[in-house]
Amino acid sequence: MGAGRLNLQRGLSDLEIREVLEEGLPPERFRNKRVLVLTPDQTRTAPLPRMVRLLIELAAQASRLDFMVALGTHRPLRRREIQSLYGIDENDGALSGKTAFFNHRWDRPGTLVSTGVIDGSKIAGLTGGVFRDPMDITINRKVFDYDLLLILGPVFPHEVAGFSGGNKYLFPGISGGDFLHRFHWLGAVITSWNIIGIKNTPVRKLIDEAARMVDVERLCAAMVVTPENELAGLFTGETAYAWSEAADLSSSLHIVRKRKPFHTVLARASENYDELWTAGKAMYKLEPVVEDGGTLIIYGKHIHAISHTWGRYIEETGYHVRDYFTGRLNEFTGVPLGVLAHLSHVKGLGTYENGVERPRINVVLATSIPKERCRHVNLGYLDPDKVRIEDYRGRESEGVLLVDGAGEVLYRLEETAE
């Protein structure tokens, strides 16, 4: 199955990491094989330079050892950004000329190939009847140039799948097409509130079913990372094992429980996010502890864009609660379902009845996105230069919560904890 190691006090040492890598991913599994390593981009906290260096040593017997940034639909990284992400120099002699680095380019014609169709009856079973139409599964065709895929990524609570990581590095990491958008919309229909931080969700079941249709040997190194970017745990071996163990540890480390809700939450978004498309994670992780009618402020002057990829659709449509879309999907046929999912996740729970929208909470941006654009997309605005962090710190007893580096740790109320 695999191997695992924990060190909750100080994080795993290089020696401990090597041991769990070698036990769960024996070097002979790489011998004379073409290996493709799938990793996150810079929007996920993980000690990738450290892990990449150790993995290059471990897989020295591979005939090729290539790396692909599993971007989903995030923007492609420049060459120097990939080098920084991995902490490598492409002229490094340790790479021995057998290593290349790629972005997943879902947006380029010819990138994707179909691996088959999940029929409607199976879709209905996996989604509890929410969806019933068949789904065509597509993935980056480059994976079939390799003998072995290695998933190298962290696991956190996730608004669409329940927990990130594992086969999610295939779907949506290196996939595209209708399936990507439809399972994101499935998450929105169920709502982030009912998915995030839950291990076995309908979306995860769909992802795992699609992964079974990718006929390439696959292994996984699943990381559980502290806010200080240390490894609290590492699990290696078969993907199902490694991801499951990491998700269990993440549920104990990455979920903070509060006794009472707050009327005001200032979410100081992680510097990893430079667009609302990713900084919206601050909303997903904190919505459960905002009281009805309360306000959640996503704060960060480093956030300049709504979305590098999907901004046009978002500005045309705006942020709305789920029911605004579900009752009139025919009016939004030109908007990808994954975009509608993002729009409803960021707006949060609420109702739409008789033409009146009532969000449960108020979502306000205190970013470098201008006031006019915030209002245009149906979100509140606060001048970031007028935000004084000290005004929010140490006031939990007054119903005010400050969260630094918001976006990866999930906050829940004790009485609603799973």
N, C-alpha and C positions, 0 to 999 in steps of 0.2 A: 504493500500500500504506500508506505512512505515513512518519513521521519519528521520529528518536530523538536524544537528546543525553545525554552522560555528563559528570559532573564528580566524580570519586572523591576528589579532594583536599579540596575545600571545599564541595561541594554546588552545585547550579545556582543562578545568580542569577536575579532577576526578569526581566532582559533575555533570558537564555538560555531561561527557561521560556516567555516570550512567543513567542520565535522558533520553538520546537518546537511550540507550540500552533498558531500561525498556519500553519506548514508542513503539519502533519498534519491540522489541523482548520480549513481556510480559512474566514474569516468568511462568505463567500458560501454555505457549506453550511448556515448558520443563517438566512439571509435569509427573513423572512416565515414561518418555521416555528414550530410549537409543539414545544418541546424539553423533555424530562424528563431531568434529571441524576440518576443513581443513585450513591449514596455509601455508605461504611461508617458504622457508628456509632462510639462512643468506644472500642470494644474493639480497634480497629486503629490503629496508629501511622501518622499521615499529616499533612502540613501542609495540612489542608483549608481553614482560613481564607485562607491565601495563594492556594491554587488556586482557590477559589470567587471571590475578588476578581478575579483575572486572567481567569477564565472569563466573569464578568459583563461585563467590558470586551470580550472577544472576541466574545461572542454578542449584542452590542448591537442587531443587526438582527433578532433573533428576535421573533416576535409574542408568544410566551410563553417564559419560562425558569423552569421549576419544578424543585424538588429533592425527591427522596424518599430517606429513610434506608432502605437495603436491610437490614432487620433480620433476615431469616430468621425465626427464632422467638425472637429476643431481645426483651426488654421494650420497649414503646414509650417514646420520649423525650418529656419534657415540653417545652413551648414554649421555655422559657428554656434547656433543655439543647440543643435544636436550634440556637438562636441562638449558644450558646457553641461548639458543634461546628463551625459554619460561620463563626464570627466576624462575624456580621452583626446588624444591627438592622432589623427588618421595616419600620421607618419611614424607612429610608435612602432618600433621593431617587434614588440610583443604581439602585434596583430598579424605579422608574418605574411602580409599581402593576401590573406584569405578571409578578410572581414570587410563587409560593406554596410552602409547605414542608409535606411530608407524612411520616408514618410509614407503612411497609408494615404493614397490619393483616391478616395471614394468619388471625387468630383471629376475624374478624367475618364473619358470613354475608353472602354476596353479593359479597365482595371478589374472589374468584377466578373465573376462567373457563377452560374447557378449550380447548386449542388442537389437540387430537387425541390419538391413541394411537400409541405405538411398538409395533409388533407383536412377538410372541414370538420370531420367527426373528431379527429384527434385534437384539433384546435379547440373545439367546444369542450372537450374533456379537460384539457390543460388550463383553460381560462374560466372554468366553472360556468360555461355557457355565455360569457360576456361577448366573445367573438365566435363566429361559426364559419367564416369564409376561409378557404385554403390560403396558404401563404407560401410564396416563392422565396427560397433561401439563397442569398447571394453572398459571396465572400471574395476577398482579394485573391485573384488567380495565382499570385506569386507563391502562396502557401504550398501549391502542388509541385513547386520546384525543389522542395526540401523533403528529407527523410524524417525529420523530427521538428516539432514545434515546442518551444519552451516559453511558458507564460511566466513573466517576472514582474510582479506588481503587488501593491499594497491592497488591503481589504479595509473598507470603512462602511458605516451605514450609508445606504444609497436610496435616493428618492424614487427611483424607478424599479430597481431590481431587489430592493431590500437591503442587500449588502453588495458592494462592488467586488471586483476581482474575479479570479477563476475564468470560466468560459466567457465572461463579459469582455475579455480582451479579444475574443473573436467577434462577438456580437454585442455592441456595435463597434468594438475597437478597430477591426479591419474588415468591416462589412459595409453595406449600404442598401439602397433600394427600399422597396415597400416594407419589407420585414422590419427594418430598423425603425421606421416611422410608426408602424402599427403597434409594435410592442411598447414603444414609448407612450403612445396614446392609451394603450391598455393600462399602463401605470397611472395615467392621469384620470381615467374613468374610475379606477379603484380609489384613487387619490393617494398622494404621498403620505398623508396622515395615517392611512391604513396599510402602508407598505414599508415605510422607512424603518430600518432596524429590525425587520422581521426576516427570518432566514429562508424559509421555503414559501416563496410567493408565486403566483401565476406567471409573472414575468420571468422569474428565474427558471421555472419549469420550461417555458418556451425557449429560453436561451439554451438550456441544456439539451433540449430536443434538437434544436438546430445544430448544436455542436456535434451531436452524434452522426450527423450527415457529412462531416468533414473527415474524410478517410485518410488522415495523416496521423502518425504516432504523436502523442502529445503528453508532455509533462508540465509540472508547475512548481514554482517557488513562490509561495504566498507569504507576504510580509505583513506584520502588524506593527505599526510605527507609532512612536510617542510624539507629542507635540514638539519635542526637541530633536526629532528626526533620528532617534535611536531605534534599534530593533528590539521591541519587547518580546517578539516571537517570530519564528520562521518555520514554515512547514513546507516540506518538499516531497515530491513523488507524483503519484497519480493525481490528476487534477481534482477529481471529486473529493479525495481525502484532504489534500492540501488546503483547498478552499474552505471546506467544511470546518476544519480545525481552526483556521484563521478567523472565520466568521464568528465562531464561538468565543474566541479570545477578544475579538473586536467588540462583541456585545457587552463584555465586562469592562473594557477599557475606554470605549468611545461613546458610551452613553452615560450622561450625567442626569441624575434625577433630582427634581426640585419639589418641595412640599406644596408650594402655592404658585399660581400664575402671576405674571407681571403685567402692569399696564403699559410699561415702556421698556423696550429692549433695544440697546444700541449694539448692533452686530458689526464689529470692526473687522471687515473682510480681509481674509488672507491676502498677502502680497502676491500669491500665486495667480490671482485672478485679475485680469486687466479689462474684462468685459462683464456685463451683467449676465450673459449666457452662463458663465461659470460662477460668478459671484452670487447668483441666485441661490447657490447652495447655503448661503448664510440664512436665507429665509426657510429653506426646507428643514434645516437642522434646528431651527429655533421656533418655528410656528407653534409647536405643541405647548410651549410654556408662555405664550402670549394670551392674556385673558380676552374674552369677547369684547370687541370695541377698542381693544388696545392698539398700540402702535409699535411696529418693528421698523427700525431705521437701519438700512444697509449703508455703512459708512466706509469711504475709502477714496481719497483724491486720486489714487493711482488707477481708478476705473474710469476710462474715457469713452468706451464704446458700449452700445447695447449688445451687439453681436457682430463679430467680424464676418461670419458666414451668412447669418439669417436676418440681418438688420432690416433689410427692405420689407420682408414679410411682417416683422414685428411692428414696424412703424405704420404699416398699412392697417394692421389688425388691432393692436393694443393688447394690454394685459387685462384678462377677465377671468372670472371664476368658471369652473368647469361647466356648470349648467347653462352659462351663456352660450357655450359652443354645442353642447350635446343635443339641445333641442332644435338646432338649426344648422347642422353640419353642411347641408347643401349650399349654404351661403358662403362657405369657406373652402370650397373644393380646390381653389388655387393655392391654398396654404398647406404645406406639408404637415402631416399629423404630428410629427415630432416637434414642430414649432408650436402647434396648438397645445401640446402637452406642456412645453416650457411656459407658455403664457399662463396657463391655469395653475401650474405649480407655484409660480412666483406670486400670483395674486392670492392663492390660498383658498381655503374653504369659504363657502358663501352660497347664496341663492340667487336665482334669476327667475322672477315670476311677474307675469303681466307687464313685461318690458322694463321692469325695475331690477337693477342689480344691487345686491347687498352683500359685500364682502364681510367676512367675520371679523377681520382685523384690517388696519390701515398699514400699507407698505409704503415707506418713504425712502427715497434715494438721497443720500448726502455724498455725492460723488462729483466727478468732473463732467458728468452728463448735464447739459444745460437745463434750466428750469422749463423752458418751453418744450423741449423734447420729452422730459419726464411727464409733463401734463398731457402732451399729445398721445403718449402711450398708456395713459390712464394710471399713472403712479404719482405719489406725492413727491414733493421736493423740499429739501432743506439745504441751505447754503453750507457746504462743508467747512468753510472758513469760520463759521459761527458755532461750530461744534467744539465744546470744551470737554475733553475726555474726563477731566476731574469732576465735572458736574454729574457724571453717571456712575463713577466708581464708588463702591462701598455703600450703596443705597438699596440693597436687596430687601431690607426690612420695610422700605418705603414703597416697594413695588417696582423698582427700577433695576434692570440688570444690564451689566456691561460684559460683553464677551469679546475677548481679543482673539485674533486669528480665526474668526468664525468661518465655518464651511465644512469642517470634517467631523467634529464632535457633535453628536446628537443630544439635544436636551428634551427631557420628557418630565411630565408630572408623575409623582410616585403612584398615584391611584390608577394611572393609565399605562404603567409599565408592563411590557409583555413578560 
